[in-house]
Amino acid sequence: MTTFGLFYGIITRIDDFRTGTGEATGCYKLMTVQNREGSIVNFVITPNTYFVDHTMVAVGDMVVGFYDANAPVPLIYPPQYRAIVMSKLVLGQNVKVDYFNEQLVSSDGTLKLNIAPVTQIILENNQAFTANLANRNLIVVYGPTTRSIPAQTTPYKIIVLCPKV
């Protein structure tokens, strides 16, 4: 089970990120994101980073980046995380990346999913996912929630993060 960290902010810079191998030139990006308090994070964007709705982002866009909070990171400033999921912020749309248990409650206990027939459930490659959603890492795109604890929502879309083999 991956523990996901997140960081919201405005993209202030996007540069090529050198990996040491010439054939990967241009395939990796370093995205600098700054939040309202002035804190800065650099996200390493790899070919495996999933962008919600496959949206192109640019300097000036508001985004949220999700990363493995338990992965080792270099001890530098600003902090540098390998982005697992990036999402451009859209009014009226929320995104949560987390592990959801047997009852489809997030690992932090803040969100419970109520699946409807109209909920789109797909893999990262946009193909239909037909197995059980329980006990998996999920990207959940949703709108309004209840004011209960945990908050409940009927997601618009769920993207299943399958383990990389």
Contacts in CASP RR format, 6 or more apart in sequence:
PFRMAT RR
TARGET T0000
AUTHOR 0000-0000-0000
METHOD contacts of the structure
MODEL  1
MTTFGLFYGIITRIDDFRTGTGEATGCYKLMTVQNREGSIVNFVITPNTY
FVDHTMVAVGDMVVGFYDANAPVPLIYPPQYRAIVMSKLVLGQNVKVDYF
NEQLVSSDGTLKLNIAPVTQIILENNQAFTANLANRNLIVVYGPTTRSIP
AQTTPYKIIVLCPKV
1 99 0 8 1.000
1 107 0 8 1.000
1 137 0 8 1.000
2 68 0 8 1.000
2 70 0 8 1.000
2 84 0 8 1.000
2 99 0 8 1.000
2 137 0 8 1.000
3 68 0 8 1.000
3 69 0 8 1.000
3 70 0 8 1.000
3 99 0 8 1.000
3 107 0 8 1.000
4 66 0 8 1.000
4 67 0 8 1.000
4 68 0 8 1.000
4 69 0 8 1.000
4 84 0 8 1.000
4 97 0 8 1.000
4 98 0 8 1.000
4 137 0 8 1.000
5 66 0 8 1.000
5 67 0 8 1.000
5 68 0 8 1.000
5 69 0 8 1.000
6 64 0 8 1.000
6 65 0 8 1.000
6 66 0 8 1.000
6 67 0 8 1.000
6 97 0 8 1.000
7 33 0 8 1.000
7 35 0 8 1.000
7 41 0 8 1.000
7 43 0 8 1.000
7 64 0 8 1.000
7 65 0 8 1.000
7 67 0 8 1.000
7 81 0 8 1.000
8 33 0 8 1.000
8 35 0 8 1.000
8 62 0 8 1.000
8 63 0 8 1.000
8 64 0 8 1.000
8 65 0 8 1.000
8 89 0 8 1.000
9 33 0 8 1.000
9 34 0 8 1.000
9 35 0 8 1.000
9 36 0 8 1.000
9 62 0 8 1.000
9 63 0 8 1.000
9 64 0 8 1.000
10 33 0 8 1.000
10 34 0 8 1.000
10 35 0 8 1.000
10 60 0 8 1.000
10 61 0 8 1.000
10 62 0 8 1.000
10 63 0 8 1.000
11 31 0 8 1.000
11 32 0 8 1.000
11 33 0 8 1.000
11 57 0 8 1.000
11 58 0 8 1.000
11 59 0 8 1.000
11 60 0 8 1.000
11 61 0 8 1.000
11 63 0 8 1.000
12 32 0 8 1.000
12 33 0 8 1.000
12 34 0 8 1.000
12 40 0 8 1.000
12 59 0 8 1.000
12 60 0 8 1.000
13 30 0 8 1.000
13 31 0 8 1.000
13 32 0 8 1.000
13 59 0 8 1.000
14 29 0 8 1.000
14 30 0 8 1.000
14 31 0 8 1.000
14 32 0 8 1.000
14 57 0 8 1.000
14 58 0 8 1.000
14 59 0 8 1.000
15 29 0 8 1.000
15 30 0 8 1.000
15 32 0 8 1.000
16 25 0 8 1.000
16 26 0 8 1.000
16 28 0 8 1.000
16 29 0 8 1.000
16 30 0 8 1.000
17 28 0 8 1.000
17 29 0 8 1.000
17 30 0 8 1.000
17 44 0 8 1.000
17 45 0 8 1.000
18 25 0 8 1.000
18 28 0 8 1.000
19 27 0 8 1.000
19 28 0 8 1.000
27 46 0 8 1.000
27 47 0 8 1.000
28 44 0 8 1.000
28 45 0 8 1.000
28 46 0 8 1.000
28 47 0 8 1.000
29 44 0 8 1.000
29 45 0 8 1.000
30 42 0 8 1.000
30 43 0 8 1.000
30 44 0 8 1.000
30 45 0 8 1.000
30 80 0 8 1.000
31 42 0 8 1.000
31 43 0 8 1.000
31 45 0 8 1.000
31 57 0 8 1.000
31 83 0 8 1.000
31 86 0 8 1.000
32 40 0 8 1.000
32 41 0 8 1.000
32 42 0 8 1.000
32 78 0 8 1.000
33 40 0 8 1.000
33 41 0 8 1.000
33 42 0 8 1.000
33 43 0 8 1.000
33 63 0 8 1.000
33 65 0 8 1.000
34 40 0 8 1.000
39 78 0 8 1.000
40 78 0 8 1.000
41 78 0 8 1.000
41 79 0 8 1.000
41 80 0 8 1.000
41 81 0 8 1.000
42 78 0 8 1.000
42 79 0 8 1.000
42 80 0 8 1.000
42 81 0 8 1.000
43 65 0 8 1.000
43 67 0 8 1.000
43 80 0 8 1.000
43 81 0 8 1.000
43 82 0 8 1.000
43 83 0 8 1.000
43 86 0 8 1.000
44 80 0 8 1.000
44 81 0 8 1.000
44 82 0 8 1.000
44 83 0 8 1.000
45 83 0 8 1.000
45 86 0 8 1.000
46 82 0 8 1.000
46 83 0 8 1.000
48 164 0 8 1.000
49 83 0 8 1.000
49 84 0 8 1.000
49 85 0 8 1.000
49 86 0 8 1.000
50 84 0 8 1.000
50 85 0 8 1.000
50 86 0 8 1.000
50 124 0 8 1.000
50 139 0 8 1.000
50 159 0 8 1.000
50 161 0 8 1.000
51 57 0 8 1.000
51 85 0 8 1.000
51 86 0 8 1.000
51 87 0 8 1.000
51 88 0 8 1.000
52 85 0 8 1.000
52 86 0 8 1.000
52 87 0 8 1.000
52 88 0 8 1.000
52 95 0 8 1.000
52 139 0 8 1.000
52 141 0 8 1.000
52 159 0 8 1.000
53 87 0 8 1.000
53 88 0 8 1.000
53 141 0 8 1.000
55 87 0 8 1.000
55 88 0 8 1.000
57 63 0 8 1.000
57 86 0 8 1.000
57 88 0 8 1.000
61 88 0 8 1.000
61 89 0 8 1.000
62 88 0 8 1.000
62 89 0 8 1.000
63 86 0 8 1.000
63 87 0 8 1.000
63 88 0 8 1.000
63 89 0 8 1.000
64 86 0 8 1.000
64 87 0 8 1.000
64 89 0 8 1.000
64 95 0 8 1.000
65 83 0 8 1.000
65 85 0 8 1.000
65 86 0 8 1.000
65 87 0 8 1.000
66 83 0 8 1.000
66 84 0 8 1.000
66 85 0 8 1.000
66 86 0 8 1.000
66 87 0 8 1.000
66 97 0 8 1.000
67 81 0 8 1.000
67 82 0 8 1.000
67 83 0 8 1.000
67 84 0 8 1.000
68 81 0 8 1.000
68 82 0 8 1.000
68 84 0 8 1.000
71 81 0 8 1.000
71 82 0 8 1.000
73 79 0 8 1.000
73 80 0 8 1.000
73 81 0 8 1.000
74 80 0 8 1.000
84 97 0 8 1.000
84 161 0 8 1.000
85 95 0 8 1.000
85 97 0 8 1.000
85 139 0 8 1.000
85 161 0 8 1.000
87 95 0 8 1.000
92 143 0 8 1.000
93 141 0 8 1.000
93 142 0 8 1.000
93 143 0 8 1.000
93 156 0 8 1.000
94 141 0 8 1.000
94 142 0 8 1.000
94 143 0 8 1.000
94 145 0 8 1.000
95 139 0 8 1.000
95 140 0 8 1.000
95 141 0 8 1.000
95 142 0 8 1.000
96 106 0 8 1.000
96 111 0 8 1.000
96 139 0 8 1.000
96 140 0 8 1.000
96 142 0 8 1.000
97 137 0 8 1.000
97 138 0 8 1.000
97 139 0 8 1.000
97 140 0 8 1.000
97 161 0 8 1.000
98 106 0 8 1.000
98 107 0 8 1.000
98 108 0 8 1.000
98 111 0 8 1.000
98 137 0 8 1.000
98 138 0 8 1.000
98 140 0 8 1.000
99 106 0 8 1.000
99 107 0 8 1.000
99 135 0 8 1.000
99 136 0 8 1.000
99 137 0 8 1.000
99 138 0 8 1.000
100 106 0 8 1.000
100 107 0 8 1.000
100 113 0 8 1.000
100 133 0 8 1.000
100 134 0 8 1.000
100 135 0 8 1.000
100 136 0 8 1.000
100 137 0 8 1.000
100 138 0 8 1.000
100 140 0 8 1.000
101 107 0 8 1.000
101 134 0 8 1.000
101 135 0 8 1.000
102 134 0 8 1.000
102 135 0 8 1.000
103 112 0 8 1.000
103 134 0 8 1.000
104 112 0 8 1.000
104 113 0 8 1.000
104 114 0 8 1.000
104 115 0 8 1.000
104 133 0 8 1.000
104 134 0 8 1.000
105 111 0 8 1.000
105 112 0 8 1.000
105 113 0 8 1.000
105 150 0 8 1.000
106 112 0 8 1.000
106 150 0 8 1.000
109 150 0 8 1.000
110 149 0 8 1.000
110 150 0 8 1.000
110 151 0 8 1.000
111 140 0 8 1.000
111 145 0 8 1.000
111 150 0 8 1.000
111 151 0 8 1.000
111 152 0 8 1.000
111 153 0 8 1.000
112 150 0 8 1.000
112 151 0 8 1.000
112 152 0 8 1.000
112 153 0 8 1.000
113 133 0 8 1.000
113 140 0 8 1.000
113 152 0 8 1.000
113 153 0 8 1.000
113 154 0 8 1.000
113 155 0 8 1.000
113 158 0 8 1.000
114 152 0 8 1.000
114 153 0 8 1.000
114 154 0 8 1.000
115 121 0 8 1.000
115 133 0 8 1.000
115 154 0 8 1.000
115 155 0 8 1.000
115 158 0 8 1.000
116 154 0 8 1.000
119 154 0 8 1.000
119 155 0 8 1.000
119 156 0 8 1.000
119 157 0 8 1.000
119 158 0 8 1.000
120 156 0 8 1.000
120 157 0 8 1.000
120 158 0 8 1.000
121 128 0 8 1.000
121 129 0 8 1.000
121 133 0 8 1.000
121 157 0 8 1.000
121 158 0 8 1.000
121 160 0 8 1.000
122 128 0 8 1.000
122 129 0 8 1.000
122 157 0 8 1.000
122 158 0 8 1.000
122 159 0 8 1.000
122 160 0 8 1.000
123 129 0 8 1.000
123 159 0 8 1.000
123 160 0 8 1.000
123 162 0 8 1.000
124 159 0 8 1.000
124 160 0 8 1.000
124 161 0 8 1.000
124 162 0 8 1.000
129 158 0 8 1.000
129 160 0 8 1.000
133 158 0 8 1.000
133 160 0 8 1.000
136 160 0 8 1.000
136 161 0 8 1.000
137 160 0 8 1.000
137 161 0 8 1.000
138 158 0 8 1.000
138 159 0 8 1.000
138 160 0 8 1.000
138 161 0 8 1.000
139 158 0 8 1.000
139 159 0 8 1.000
139 161 0 8 1.000
140 153 0 8 1.000
140 155 0 8 1.000
140 157 0 8 1.000
140 158 0 8 1.000
141 155 0 8 1.000
141 156 0 8 1.000
141 157 0 8 1.000
141 158 0 8 1.000
141 159 0 8 1.000
142 153 0 8 1.000
142 154 0 8 1.000
142 155 0 8 1.000
142 156 0 8 1.000
143 153 0 8 1.000
143 155 0 8 1.000
143 156 0 8 1.000
144 153 0 8 1.000
145 151 0 8 1.000
145 152 0 8 1.000
145 153 0 8 1.000
146 152 0 8 1.000
146 153 0 8 1.000
END
